[in-house]
Amino acid sequence: MSDQFDFIIVGAGSAGCAMAYRLSEDPGNRVLVLEFGGTDVGPLIQMPAALSYPMNMPLYDWGYASEPEPHLGGRRLATPRGKVIGGSSSINGMVYVRGHACDFDTWEEMGASGWGYRHVLPYYKRQEHSHGGQEGWRGSEGPLHVQRGTKWNPLFDAFKTAGEQAGYGVTADYNGERQEGFGDMEMTVHRGRRWSAANAYLKPALKRGNLTLVKGALVRRVLIEDKRAVGVEFETGGEIREAKAAREVILSASSINSPKILMQSGIGPAAHLAEMGIDVVADRPGVGANLQDHLELYLQQACTQPITLYKHWNLLSKAMIGAQWLFLKQGLGASNQFESCAFIRSKAGVKYPDIQYHFLPFAVRYDGQAAAEGHGFQAHVGPMRSKSRGRIKLTSSDPKAKPSILFNYMSHDEDWEDFRTCIRLTREIFGQEAFAPYRGKEIQPGDNVQSNEDLNDFIREHVESAYHPCGTCRMGAKDDAMAVVDPECRVIGVDGLRVADSSIFPQITNGNLNAPSIMVGEKASDHILGKTPLPASNQEPWIHPDWETSQR
Ligand SMILES: Cc1cc2nc3c(=O)[nH]c(=O)nc-3n(C[C@H](O)[C@H](O)[C@H](O)COP(=O)(O)OP(=O)(O)OC[C@H]3O[C@@H](n4cnc5c(N)ncnc54)[C@H](O)[C@@H]3O)c2cc1C
């Protein structure tokens, strides 16, 4: 391998793969991707229904956890991050959500000029190949295939109908004009396989010849000369090596590892770097700050009919599903089983949804660690815009040391009120006529958990991360002291260096983060290549006409 490239991309995750594809479209560009993880071959990653396995496997996951969270009774929450080609898109739940139009307008208001909804919509269209989405609002020729489930289980429709019965609207495509309402959920699955960023972008681009991928390469730091990034230092096979970038180095190592690499390279809060014995190249106090996530609860209800996925929660059934998938890429193995969903507002006066639901015809933890004893169904529910903020710090100057991750989950009083509202609204939905043929007892929280105090106790003990950390290299105006990158993803204070991944989000989006992370990769590519951004859209998203006076 030559050690001279035009562009070096650190991390083959959601954003990194999209950039590898776009930057290598011009055969004149020599592009290197360095990825610490390895291959994604095998059913544990490729079979959608196996999603709970890779997120627990040291082979595919960095194995991070939060510090004891002070507002959650000192619980440490798992913070899985993909360590494999495709990054977290290879170990995630495959749910596909762009986010709400207002999220991006908020980004723009926060200083990310050029990232309003009208600017990002054309990039969403460019990335997508939508099957079944709303015409005119969705992409049809992009590398990223997005589809809906077969809705094989009647509970999927029961959830949607229950929402309608409770007085909420229905949306035909929450990734189209209207996010708000109950509807079918979308997934990055194509022809029965997980459609990760590696399958969609990286593998086709690797056929081009001007793109080099090195797996098993741990990037230790960015090489900086006279405040200009000139390459990276990485370790592979026990050897420390260097690669040089004639044009730019781009970090896309995730919201945990991008700030970590910046700090290891001397870019970050000066006092913290000094504490770690690292020479300061650029004092950027925002590096590692502004950490955000979504929390969720699994609200579980027993099912009186033996129709849920519980009947397949045994070795024989799993083997049969696996065999059907292996030979035909069909059947239950070909879905993530999140096939219906909702985005609703918690109260009148909230302009756009601030609560998301994933519905599952099974009562089980997301990570597959514990299933209820019998048939049940559940909603994953949580608020979308918590004001709690955390931070990432180094624990050592050793690039192999795990960082310290503190989310400060539930540190705002509103977080508690919001979660209690989530529980009460969910009980109302599960109490509708549509669930009458199926509804058994409430498994969790349980009928006895009603008072604010009891609900708070339940929330403290049971709330889990939805695995959406972001915001730790926040994008903003160049003169914003806490911004890390400018609106063209350039690291402020160092030339030739960009960050483009979920770490640059100024604020978390309304939904799961794979789609917006890929969008960041798509849009950043145009900035890196010096292209004129795609023309802004003039499509206006749907906002509930009575949002000021009505909750639904
Ligand atoms: C278990 C789980 C479930 C999720 N479920 C969903 C879901 O259903 N839908 C959804 O939209 N989102 C989901 N998410 C979130 C979503 O997948 C991520 O937010 C998104 O993939 C982040 O993209 P990224 O480009 O920022 O980073 P990543 O995709 O994490 O990519 C970072 C890459 O950089 C590599 N890397 C890091 N450090 C180094 C280093 N020092 N040297 C070399 N390589 C390095 C990593 O190995 C990784 O491949 C989930 C996430 C997880 C973990």
The ligand as an SDF file (V2000), in Angstrom:
LIG
                    3D

 53 58  0  0  0  0  0  0  0  0999 V2000
  -27.0710   -1.0070   18.9460 C   0  0  0  0  0  0  0  0  0  0  0  0
  -27.4510    0.1860   18.1330 C   0  0  0  0  0  0  0  0  0  0  0  0
  -28.7320    0.2780   17.6100 C   0  0  0  0  0  0  0  0  0  0  0  0
  -29.1040    1.3790   16.8440 C   0  0  0  0  0  0  0  0  0  0  0  0
  -30.3000    1.3850   16.2060 N   0  0  0  0  0  0  0  0  0  0  0  0
  -30.5320    2.3060   15.2490 C   0  0  0  0  0  0  0  0  0  0  0  0
  -31.6200    2.1680   14.3570 C   0  0  0  0  0  0  0  0  0  0  0  0
  -32.4000    1.2110   14.4120 O   0  0  0  0  0  0  0  0  0  0  0  0
  -31.7830    3.1180   13.4030 N   0  0  0  0  0  0  0  0  0  0  0  0
  -30.9480    4.1930   13.2830 C   0  0  0  0  0  0  0  0  0  0  0  0
  -31.1730    5.0560   12.4320 O   0  0  0  0  0  0  0  0  0  0  0  0
  -29.9140    4.3460   14.1370 N   0  0  0  0  0  0  0  0  0  0  0  0
  -29.6640    3.4120   15.0640 C   0  0  0  0  0  0  0  0  0  0  0  0
  -28.5480    3.5000   15.8310 N   0  0  0  0  0  0  0  0  0  0  0  0
  -27.6960    4.7020   15.7000 C   0  0  0  0  0  0  0  0  0  0  0  0
  -26.9320    4.8040   14.3910 C   0  0  0  0  0  0  0  0  0  0  0  0
  -26.5970    3.5410   13.8780 O   0  0  0  0  0  0  0  0  0  0  0  0
  -25.6850    5.6550   14.6200 C   0  0  0  0  0  0  0  0  0  0  0  0
  -26.0790    6.8880   15.2000 O   0  0  0  0  0  0  0  0  0  0  0  0
  -24.9300    5.9510   13.3380 C   0  0  0  0  0  0  0  0  0  0  0  0
  -24.6120    4.7450   12.6880 O   0  0  0  0  0  0  0  0  0  0  0  0
  -23.6810    6.7570   13.6540 C   0  0  0  0  0  0  0  0  0  0  0  0
  -22.9310    6.9450   12.4930 O   0  0  0  0  0  0  0  0  0  0  0  0
  -21.4940    7.5810   12.5560 P   0  0  0  0  0  0  0  0  0  0  0  0
  -21.0400    7.7130   11.1470 O   0  0  0  0  0  0  0  0  0  0  0  0
  -21.5170    8.7820   13.4090 O   0  0  0  0  0  0  0  0  0  0  0  0
  -20.5610    6.5310   13.3420 O   0  0  0  0  0  0  0  0  0  0  0  0
  -20.3930    4.9620   13.2080 P   0  0  0  0  0  0  0  0  0  0  0  0
  -21.3490    4.3900   12.2400 O   0  0  0  0  0  0  0  0  0  0  0  0
  -20.3880    4.4060   14.5850 O   0  0  0  0  0  0  0  0  0  0  0  0
  -18.9520    4.8030   12.5410 O   0  0  0  0  0  0  0  0  0  0  0  0
  -17.7390    5.0530   13.1650 C   0  0  0  0  0  0  0  0  0  0  0  0
  -16.6930    4.1050   12.5950 C   0  0  0  0  0  0  0  0  0  0  0  0
  -15.3990    4.5540   12.9560 O   0  0  0  0  0  0  0  0  0  0  0  0
  -14.6110    3.4530   13.3650 C   0  0  0  0  0  0  0  0  0  0  0  0
  -13.5820    3.9610   14.2700 N   0  0  0  0  0  0  0  0  0  0  0  0
  -13.7950    4.5840   15.4520 C   0  0  0  0  0  0  0  0  0  0  0  0
  -12.6150    4.9260   16.0090 N   0  0  0  0  0  0  0  0  0  0  0  0
  -11.6470    4.5300   15.1580 C   0  0  0  0  0  0  0  0  0  0  0  0
  -10.2330    4.5970   15.2030 C   0  0  0  0  0  0  0  0  0  0  0  0
   -9.5840    5.1680   16.2110 N   0  0  0  0  0  0  0  0  0  0  0  0
   -9.5410    4.0660   14.1600 N   0  0  0  0  0  0  0  0  0  0  0  0
  -10.1890    3.4770   13.1240 C   0  0  0  0  0  0  0  0  0  0  0  0
  -11.5300    3.3700   13.0520 N   0  0  0  0  0  0  0  0  0  0  0  0
  -12.2520    3.9050   14.0570 C   0  0  0  0  0  0  0  0  0  0  0  0
  -15.6100    2.5430   14.0360 C   0  0  0  0  0  0  0  0  0  0  0  0
  -15.1350    1.2280   14.1650 O   0  0  0  0  0  0  0  0  0  0  0  0
  -16.8180    2.6810   13.1240 C   0  0  0  0  0  0  0  0  0  0  0  0
  -16.7800    1.7770   12.0630 O   0  0  0  0  0  0  0  0  0  0  0  0
  -28.1690    2.4370   16.6340 C   0  0  0  0  0  0  0  0  0  0  0  0
  -26.8870    2.3530   17.1690 C   0  0  0  0  0  0  0  0  0  0  0  0
  -26.5160    1.2390   17.9010 C   0  0  0  0  0  0  0  0  0  0  0  0
  -25.1230    1.1620   18.4300 C   0  0  0  0  0  0  0  0  0  0  0  0
  1  2  1  0
  2  3  1  0
  2 52  2  0
  3  4  2  0
  4  5  1  0
  4 50  1  0
  5  6  2  0
  6  7  1  0
  6 13  1  0
  7  8  2  0
  7  9  1  0
  9 10  1  0
 10 11  2  0
 10 12  1  0
 12 13  2  0
 13 14  1  0
 14 15  1  0
 14 50  1  0
 15 16  1  0
 16 17  1  0
 16 18  1  0
 18 19  1  0
 18 20  1  0
 20 21  1  0
 20 22  1  0
 22 23  1  0
 23 24  1  0
 24 25  2  0
 24 26  1  0
 24 27  1  0
 27 28  1  0
 28 29  2  0
 28 30  1  0
 28 31  1  0
 31 32  1  0
 32 33  1  0
 33 34  1  0
 33 48  1  0
 34 35  1  0
 35 36  1  0
 35 46  1  0
 36 37  1  0
 36 45  1  0
 37 38  2  0
 38 39  1  0
 39 40  1  0
 39 45  2  0
 40 41  1  0
 40 42  2  0
 42 43  1  0
 43 44  2  0
 44 45  1  0
 46 47  1  0
 46 48  1  0
 48 49  1  0
 50 51  2  0
 51 52  1  0
 52 53  1  0
M  END
$$$$
